Amino acid sequence: GVPRDPPQYSRVQALGPLLRLVADRGHAGVLLAVAREGDPRAQGGDLAWHDAFAGTARTAGLACHGTYVVTRAGIRRVRPHLTVAA
């Protein structure tokens, strides 16, 4: 039910409550898997999800272990050399 390319503030609003719940349950880190069709190489919307996720995870006090695109063709990390610590 997630729109294909929602505005950035909508991504943050969707992730915020979920990541606060994860932090409240005592978890230290999270990763995000974005499932879609096609090539698993990162596209603009994937980068936007990563940016929203990394910032929201940091705000929740969680370590971000990356954002991954998952398709039938494979799995790829959106930003392979970037790690955001809490």
N, C-alpha and C positions, 0 to 999 in steps of 0.2 A: 503493500500500500504506500510505498514511498515514491513521490514524484521523481521522474527521471533526473531532473536538474533543479532541485528546489533552491530558493535563495539561501545564502549562507546563514543568515540569522535563524532560518527554519531548521537547518541542520544542527546548529548549536542548541536550539530549544528542544529538539528531539533527543539529542544525546545527553543533555545536562541531567535530567532526572534519573536516567538509567545509570549514568556513571556515579552519581551521588549514592544511589542504592548499592552499587558494587562496592564503593569505598566504605559505606556504612556496615557492610557485611564483613569487613576486615581484609579484603583483597588489596594487594599492593600494586598490581599492574594489570593492564588490559591490552587487547589487540582488537582490531576491527576487520571483519571480512565483508567485502562488498561483492555480492553475487550479481552477475549480469551476463548477458549473451555476448558472444564475439571474442575478439582478441583480448587476452589478459593484460596487454601492455597498458600502462596508465594513460588515461584520457583526462580532460579538463575536470569533469565531474568527480573523478576519482581523487584528483589532487585536492579539490575543494572539500571532499569528505575527510581526507587525511588532515587537512589544516584545521577543520572544525573539531575533529576527534582529538588531535594532539593538544589543542588549546583547552578543550573542555576536560580532558583527562588531567591536565596539569592543574586546572582550577579545582578539580575534585581531589587532588592530592595523590593521584595515581601515576605510575610510570606507564608511558605509552610504548608498547612493544611493536608498533607499526600498524599500518593499514595494508590489507592485501586484497587484490582483485581475484575473484574466483569465477572461472568460466569452465565450460566443458573442455576448452582447449588447454587449460592449465591454471596455475596459481602464480601470481607475481606480486612482489612487494611494491607498493606505490613509490616510496622513496627509500631505496635500498640502503643508503649510507647514512640515514638520519635516525637517531635515537633521541627521544625526549625523556629525560628523567624527571621524577617528581621532586 
